[in-house]
Amino acid sequence: MLPGIQNGDLLLIDASEQRFGAFGVYVLEVGGERLVKRVQPKLDGSLTLISDNLAYEAEHVPPNQTADIKVVGRVLWVCGPTRGPR
């Protein structure tokens, strides 16, 4: 999620959000890996996973594959060692 979230940043996560209620930044678990992505839920039940890092393209997840994504929580706050809270 560079440049917005950098390696080593501290994230405050609302772990009570276990579903994608609205567009936002979420911590996800996919195939045993944890990811931080902007998630845009679509009306058809699909999701678009967006990275702030331009090296990564947005990923479209069809409705029949969204159950494979576990929501760890929604990111509420970010603080880095060289920057203040955002």
C-alpha positions in Angstrom: 0.0 0.0 0.0 2.9 2.3 -0.6 3.1 5.3 -0.4 0.1 5.6 2.1 1.0 2.6 4.3 4.6 1.7 4.6 6.4 -1.4 5.9 6.6 -1.2 9.7 3.6 1.2 10.1 1.3 0.6 13.0 -2.4 0.0 12.0 -5.4 0.3 14.2 -8.0 -2.2 13.0 -11.7 -2.5 13.8 -11.8 -6.3 14.0 -15.6 -6.2 14.6 -16.0 -5.4 10.8 -16.0 -9.0 9.4 -17.7 -8.0 6.1 -17.2 -5.4 3.4 -19.8 -2.9 4.4 -18.5 0.0 2.4 -15.5 1.1 0.3 -12.5 1.3 2.6 -9.0 -0.1 3.6 -9.2 -3.6 5.0 -6.8 -6.2 6.3 -7.7 -9.4 4.5 -6.6 -13.0 4.7 -6.4 -14.8 1.4 -4.8 -18.3 1.0 -3.1 -17.9 4.4 -1.5 -14.5 3.5 -2.5 -11.2 5.1 -3.0 -8.3 2.7 -3.9 -4.6 3.2 -6.1 -3.4 0.3 -8.7 -0.8 -0.6 -11.9 -2.8 -1.1 -14.7 -1.7 -3.4 -17.8 -3.8 -3.0 -19.9 -4.0 -6.2 -23.7 -4.3 -6.5 -23.4 -7.7 -8.2 -21.6 -9.1 -5.1 -18.1 -8.9 -6.6 -15.2 -7.0 -5.1 -12.4 -4.9 -6.5 -9.1 -5.0 -4.5 -7.1 -1.9 -5.0 -3.5 -1.2 -3.9 -2.1 2.3 -3.5 1.2 1.0 -4.9 1.1 1.5 -8.7 3.2 -1.6 -9.2 0.1 -3.7 -8.6 -3.0 -3.7 -10.7 -6.5 -3.7 -9.2 -7.9 -7.2 -8.9 -11.5 -8.2 -9.6 -13.0 -11.0 -7.4 -16.2 -12.5 -8.8 -19.1 -13.1 -6.4 -18.5 -16.9 -6.3 -14.9 -16.4 -5.0 -15.5 -13.7 -2.3 -16.1 -16.4 0.4 -12.4 -17.3 0.0 -11.5 -13.9 1.4 -11.5 -13.5 5.2 -11.9 -10.0 6.6 -9.6 -9.4 9.5 -10.8 -5.9 10.0 -11.1 -2.4 8.7 -8.2 0.0 9.0 -9.1 3.0 11.0 -5.8 4.7 11.7 -2.1 4.4 10.5 1.0 5.7 12.2 4.6 5.3 10.9 7.9 5.8 12.6 8.9 8.7 10.4 5.4 10.2 10.1 2.7 11.1 12.6 -0.8 9.6 12.7 -2.9 9.6 9.6 
